Amino acid sequence: MIPALALMLDSAAKYRDLTATQTKQNVLMAARAIASEQDRALDNAHEFLVTISRVPQIHEMNLAACSKILAGLLEPRYADLVVTDRSGNRVCTALARDNSLASSVSRDHSRSIEARDFTVGTIRRHASKKTLLDVTYPLLDGPGMIRGAVSAVLDLSWMSRMTADTHLYPGATFTLLGSNGDILLRYPNDQEWIGKTIIADGSPLRLFS
């Protein structure tokens, strides 16, 4: 009986090790897939802003036409679109000016103007309970000449739900942390986790469980 019991215990231990290894592999695969989807979303946003920066009514900052065009370009992944002048003043927005979600546009505008290139802002939570990310591209008049900038506000809440539904295995959760370890986004069971703090090493993290 003793050898048989030893064999059963050894088999159970190997099964647990195999299960743990498979779980780690599943987590890594999900993490890479979701990270890849988010990178692809940023690449698409970059191309999108480059394209609309060349639309004459937007490039010329035609107030009425600009707002109408931006409003027509809104879709679930973009919570708002905004055009600013060189000083960071809003010229036109997709949403009504009082409802604009591009609250950090001034800071991101400056970075984009200085870099003369596409820039990515800081992930933030909005009063609407959405998790947002601002991306900006300069409006170029010619070599070294900047007219202003065009920005898109990415709705990470919507994007993460889409990618998590596709790539997370049953029972898994997705958590996005800020640089100070506070939870910016968790899927599923989103709202009850938002704002809680998890110790981090000082850099933005994507955690999976």
C-alpha positions as CSV (number, residue, x, y, z in Angstrom):
1,M,0.0,0.0,0.0
2,I,2.8,2.4,0.8
3,P,4.4,2.4,-2.7
4,A,1.0,2.9,-4.3
5,L,0.2,5.8,-2.0
6,A,3.5,7.4,-2.8
7,L,2.8,7.0,-6.5
8,M,-0.6,8.6,-6.1
9,L,0.8,11.5,-4.1
10,D,3.6,12.0,-6.6
11,S,1.2,12.0,-9.5
12,A,-1.0,14.5,-7.8
13,A,2.0,16.8,-7.2
14,K,3.0,16.5,-10.9
15,Y,-0.6,17.4,-11.9
16,R,-0.6,20.4,-9.7
17,D,2.7,21.5,-11.1
18,L,1.4,21.0,-14.6
19,T,-1.7,23.0,-13.9
20,A,0.3,25.8,-12.4
21,T,2.6,25.9,-15.4
22,Q,-0.3,25.9,-17.8
23,T,-2.0,28.7,-15.9
24,K,1.2,30.8,-16.1
25,Q,1.4,30.2,-19.8
26,N,-2.3,31.2,-20.2
27,V,-1.7,34.4,-18.2
28,L,1.4,35.3,-20.3
29,M,-0.5,34.6,-23.6
30,A,-3.4,36.8,-22.4
31,A,-1.1,39.6,-21.3
32,R,0.8,39.6,-24.5
33,A,-2.4,39.5,-26.6
34,I,-4.0,42.4,-24.7
35,A,-0.8,44.5,-24.7
36,S,-0.5,43.9,-28.4
37,E,-4.1,45.0,-28.9
38,Q,-3.5,48.2,-27.0
39,D,-0.3,48.9,-29.0
40,R,-2.3,48.4,-32.2
41,A,-4.9,50.8,-30.9
42,L,-2.2,53.5,-30.4
43,D,-0.8,52.8,-33.8
44,N,-4.3,53.2,-35.3
45,A,-4.8,56.4,-33.3
46,H,-1.5,57.8,-34.6
47,E,-2.5,57.1,-38.2
48,F,-6.0,58.5,-37.6
49,L,-4.7,61.8,-36.3
50,V,-2.2,62.1,-39.1
51,T,-5.1,61.6,-41.6
52,I,-7.5,64.1,-40.0
53,S,-4.7,66.7,-39.5
54,R,-4.6,66.9,-43.3
55,V,-8.4,67.6,-43.7
56,P,-8.5,71.2,-45.0
57,Q,-11.3,72.4,-42.7
58,I,-9.4,71.0,-39.7
59,H,-6.0,72.2,-40.8
60,E,-7.3,75.7,-41.5
61,M,-9.3,75.6,-38.1
62,N,-12.6,76.5,-39.7
63,L,-14.6,76.6,-36.5
64,A,-18.0,75.5,-37.7
65,A,-16.9,72.9,-40.2
66,C,-14.1,71.6,-37.9
67,S,-16.5,70.8,-35.1
68,K,-19.0,69.1,-37.4
69,I,-16.3,66.9,-39.0
70,L,-14.9,65.9,-35.6
71,A,-18.3,65.0,-34.3
72,G,-18.9,62.8,-37.3
73,L,-15.7,60.9,-36.7
74,L,-16.5,59.9,-33.1
75,E,-16.8,56.2,-32.5
76,P,-16.7,54.0,-29.3
77,R,-12.9,53.9,-29.1
78,Y,-12.6,57.7,-29.1
79,A,-14.4,59.5,-26.3
80,D,-13.6,63.0,-27.8
81,L,-11.6,64.7,-30.5
82,V,-10.2,68.3,-30.2
83,V,-8.2,70.8,-32.2
84,T,-6.1,73.4,-30.5
85,D,-4.1,76.4,-31.6
86,R,-0.3,76.8,-30.9
87,S,-1.0,78.1,-27.5
88,G,-3.2,75.2,-26.5
89,N,-6.5,77.0,-26.8
90,R,-9.3,74.8,-28.0
91,V,-10.6,75.8,-31.4
92,C,-13.1,73.0,-32.0
93,T,-14.2,69.7,-30.3
94,A,-16.3,66.7,-31.3
95,L,-18.3,67.0,-28.1
96,A,-19.9,70.3,-27.0
97,R,-17.1,72.5,-25.5
98,D,-18.6,72.3,-22.0
99,N,-18.7,68.5,-22.2
100,S,-15.3,67.9,-23.7
101,L,-13.3,65.0,-22.2
102,A,-9.9,66.3,-23.3
103,S,-9.1,67.8,-19.9
104,S,-5.3,67.3,-20.2
105,V,-5.0,68.6,-23.7
106,S,-2.9,71.6,-22.7
107,R,-0.1,69.5,-21.3
108,D,-0.1,67.0,-24.1
109,H,-0.4,69.8,-26.6
110,S,2.9,71.3,-25.4
111,R,4.7,68.0,-25.6
112,S,3.5,67.4,-29.1
113,I,4.4,70.9,-30.3
114,E,7.9,70.6,-28.8
115,A,8.5,67.1,-30.2
116,R,6.7,67.9,-33.5
117,D,5.4,64.4,-33.4
118,F,2.8,62.1,-32.0
119,T,2.7,62.0,-28.2
120,V,0.9,59.8,-25.7
121,G,-0.4,61.4,-22.5
122,T,-1.1,59.9,-19.0
123,I,-3.9,57.5,-18.3
124,R,-6.5,59.2,-16.2
125,R,-9.9,58.6,-14.6
126,H,-12.7,61.0,-15.6
127,A,-15.7,62.0,-13.5
128,S,-17.8,60.0,-16.0
129,K,-16.1,56.9,-14.6
130,K,-14.3,56.3,-17.9
131,T,-10.6,55.5,-18.0
132,L,-9.1,57.8,-20.7
133,L,-5.8,58.4,-22.6
134,D,-5.1,61.5,-24.6
135,V,-2.9,61.2,-27.8
136,T,-1.9,64.3,-29.8
137,Y,-0.4,65.1,-33.2
138,P,0.8,68.5,-34.4
139,L,-0.8,70.4,-37.2
140,L,2.2,71.2,-39.5
141,D,2.3,74.1,-41.8
142,G,5.7,73.2,-43.3
143,P,9.2,72.4,-42.1
144,G,9.5,73.7,-38.6
145,M,6.1,75.5,-38.8
146,I,3.4,74.5,-36.3
147,R,-0.2,75.7,-36.6
148,G,-1.6,73.8,-33.7
149,A,-2.5,70.2,-32.7
150,V,-5.2,67.6,-33.0
151,S,-5.9,65.3,-30.1
152,A,-8.0,62.1,-29.6
153,V,-9.2,60.9,-26.2
154,L,-9.1,57.1,-26.2
155,D,-11.7,55.3,-24.1
156,L,-9.6,52.6,-22.5
157,S,-12.7,51.3,-20.6
158,W,-14.4,50.3,-23.9
159,M,-11.2,49.1,-25.5
160,S,-10.2,46.9,-22.6
161,R,-13.7,45.3,-22.4
162,M,-13.4,44.4,-26.1
163,T,-9.9,42.9,-25.8
164,A,-10.5,41.2,-22.4
165,D,-13.6,39.5,-23.8
166,T,-11.6,38.2,-26.7
167,H,-8.3,37.2,-24.9
168,L,-9.0,36.4,-21.2
169,Y,-9.7,32.8,-20.3
170,P,-12.7,32.0,-18.2
171,G,-12.4,33.2,-14.6
172,A,-9.5,35.6,-15.3
173,T,-9.4,39.3,-14.5
174,F,-7.6,42.2,-16.0
175,T,-6.2,45.0,-13.9
176,L,-4.5,48.2,-15.1
177,L,-2.4,50.1,-12.5
178,G,-1.1,53.7,-12.5
179,S,2.5,54.6,-11.7
180,N,1.6,55.0,-8.0
181,G,0.0,51.6,-7.8
182,D,-3.6,52.8,-7.8
183,I,-6.1,50.8,-9.9
184,L,-7.3,52.6,-13.0
185,L,-9.2,49.8,-14.6
186,R,-10.3,46.3,-13.7
187,Y,-12.3,43.9,-15.8
188,P,-14.7,42.5,-14.9
189,N,-16.2,44.0,-11.6
190,D,-14.8,47.4,-12.6
191,Q,-16.2,50.1,-10.3
192,E,-15.7,48.5,-6.9
193,W,-11.9,48.3,-7.5
194,I,-11.3,51.7,-9.0
195,G,-9.1,53.9,-6.8
196,K,-7.8,51.2,-4.6
197,T,-4.0,51.0,-4.3
198,I,-1.7,48.1,-5.0
199,I,2.0,48.5,-4.3
200,A,4.0,48.9,-7.5
201,D,7.6,49.5,-8.4
202,G,7.0,53.0,-9.7
203,S,6.2,52.1,-13.3
204,P,2.8,51.5,-15.0
205,L,1.8,47.8,-14.8
206,R,-0.6,45.4,-16.4
207,L,-1.5,42.6,-14.0
208,F,-3.5,39.5,-14.8
209,S,-5.0,37.0,-12.4
